[in-house]
Amino acid sequence: MKHSIFNILMAILLISTTTYSQQGVIGISYTKSYVDKDFHVSKVYYKGTNTQVPEETFNQLVEENPNLFLESVIDSEGRITRYLYDPNLKDSEFQTITDSPQKGSFPNFKLTTISNDTIILSELKGKIVILRFEMEATTFRFKKHEIQELDDKINGLANKDSVAAIIVFDTSKSNVEKGFDLKDSNFKLVANGRNFIEKYGIKYFPSTLVIDQNGSLIDIFRHVDEIDLESYLKK
């Protein structure tokens, strides 16, 4: 029994290790390890089928391959509903599981802000949505000028309510509260967004997505000066 629990805990740690890059920093990447407290072997399925992986089989897989990779299936609220095991997947393919979002229809999301407000993409029809992803609130401090630039763009519109602005952080609520000190910002803040970062294949920070009035992704931007809100609102 102890051996079984050890294997499961090892799997939890391994499937939750992700490497990210900070935009504008050459030669530096960040690896963050997580323990998924909601993991249970009953959520593990073979990819491409509706067949559950038996616990005994799963334990054996972890014992044979300490680097066992499981692909997370994440719903619109950022909850992991299943873990998929692909017996044909090679170790070198781990980083290519989740592709970055492509232009076109964007999957619905339901976010909860640090103020406990709920943001649902499908309810933002008719608005341009700025969806920005940041890693740490301390890292965010070095990109503060970009948020200020976006705020200036929003405030300069004839109707700034035509834009919904959101930042999803991969850090805790307390760290966001300490790290985000811009006053009167248009941005709503979301903490503990790791599952959304994984769901949308975000690999570089910061990344700024802009979604049009019909819920389609316009593009992913590395530089906020390329974002033309007035032009998007006219379309």
N, C-alpha and C positions, 0 to 999 in steps of 0.2 A: 504494500500500500504506500509506504514512504517513497519507494522507488518510483511509483506511478505519479505521485504528487510532484516529486522533483522534476520529472520529465515535463509535466504540464507547465510548471513554473518556468522552466527553461524556455519552452516554446513561447510562453507569454512574453518573455523578455525579448526573444529573438524576433518575433513578428512585429515588435513595437520599436525597433531601432531604425532610424531614418537619418540620412545625411542630406543636409541642405547647404546651399551656397548663399553668401551675402553679396548682393549686387554691388559692384564697384570695389570689391576687395579681391585682389589678385592672389591666387594660390592659397586661399583659406576656405575651408569648409567646416561645417559644424555638424557633429553627430550627437543626437539626443536619444537617450534610451528611456522607454516608458514601460511601466507595468500596467497591463490592461486588467483592471479589477473586475470587469464584466465578462472576462473570458470564461468559457466553459466548453468542454470537449463536445458537448451535444450540439454546438453551433458549427462544428466542422463538417463540411460536405466536399465530395469530389466535384471538381469544377466541370461544368458541362452536363451534370446529371443532377437529379434530386435525391441522390443517395448519400446518406449520412455515413461518415467514417466511424467505424466502431472504436470505442475507447482503447481496446487492446491493440488494435491496428495503429491507432494514433501514437500510443506510447512507444510502440516498436519503431515507428517512423522517426520519432524524435531521437530515440536511442541510436538509430543507424545514421542519422544525419542531424548533428547538433545545429546546423544552419538551415533547418527546415523552414521554408517560406510558406506563409498562408496569406492569401489575398483577402483583404477586408471588403465586405459588402456593406456600404454605408447608406442609410436612408436620408431623407430630406431634412431630418432634424439632427443629423450628425451622429446617429446611433449605429453601432456595428450590429447588424442583424445576422450575419453569417461570416464564416471564414472558409475560403475555398482552397482546397489542396489540389494541385495539378501535378500528377505523377510524371508528366512529360516535360515539366519545366526544368531548365538547366539553371545552375546557380548564377551564371553570367547574365541571365535574363531578368533577374530580380528588379533591377532599376527601371525596366521598361514596362512594368505591369500597368501603371496608371499614366496615361498620356495627358498632356496639358489640354485644357478645353479648346475646342475648335470654334471658329466663327459659325454662328447659326443659333438655333434654339438652345437655350441654357436651362439645365435641370432646375426644378423648383427647390427652394431652400426655406427653412424655418429657423431663424436665428433668435437667440435670446441675448439681449444686451446686458451690460453690467448694471443697468438700472432696472432690469427685469422687464423691459419692453420686448414685445415680439415683433419680428420683421419677417414677413412672408413675401417672397418674390412675386408670386402670382397676384398679390394684392397691390403691387406697385405698377401695374399696367398704366401706361400714359406718362410714366416718369423715366428719366435717364437714371440708371443705378451705377454708382461708383462703388465697386467692391474691391477693397484693398487688403492685401495680406501682409502682415508684419510678423517677424519671429518673436523677438523679445521687446519689451517696452523700453529697456535700456538701449537696445539697438535702434529703436524707433527715434530716440532723442537725436540721433545723428542725421535723421532724415526729416526732421521737423519742418524744415523749409519747404519740403514738397507738399506737406499737408497744408501749410499756410498758403502755398501757391494755388492749390486746389480750392481752398476756402475762398480765396480772392476771386477765382473764376466763378464760383457759385454765387457769391455775393454780388458780382457784377452783372448777373442776369436780370432781365426785366421781372422774371418770376422765379425766385430761387427755390420755391416749393416744387418746381418741376424736376428737381434733382434729389435723389435719395443717396446719401453718402454713408458708407459703412467701412469700418476697419475691423478685420478679424485677426486677433493676436494668438500666437502659439505660446501663451503664458497665462498665469493665473490672474484672477480678478484683482487681487491685492497689488500685484505688480503693475497691472494696467493703470490702476488708480494712482499709483505712485509715479509712474513713468509718463503718463499723458497729462501735461499741464498747460495745454493750449486753452485759452479762454474763449468762450462763445464760438466754438467750432461747430460746423454743420455735421460733423461725423458722429455717427452712433458707434459705440465701442462694444466689441464682442471678445470675451476672454475664452481661454481653453478651447481654441478652435482647431486643434490638431486634426481631428477627424475630417473637418471640412477641407483642410489643406491637403490631406491625403485623397479625399474624394475627388477633388478638382485637379489633382496632379500638379500642385504648386511646388516648384523646385528651387525658385530663386526669390530672394527677398530684398527689397519689397517688390511685389507684383501688384499691378493695378489693373483690374478688369473693368470694362465699361459695357453695360448692358442697355440696349435701346428700349424704347417705349413699349415694344411688343414682346419683350423678354428674350431677345436674341443677343448673343455676344457680339459686340462690335469688334473688340480686339483686346489683347493683353499688352499693356504698356510698361516699358522699362523707365521711360522718362515722361513725367507728367506734363511737360511743356508741349507734348505732342497731342494732348487731349483737347479737343475743340468742342466744348459743350454747346455753344451757340449753333454750330453747324449741325450737330446731332439732333438738336431740338427742332430744326427746320425741316428735317426729313420726314 
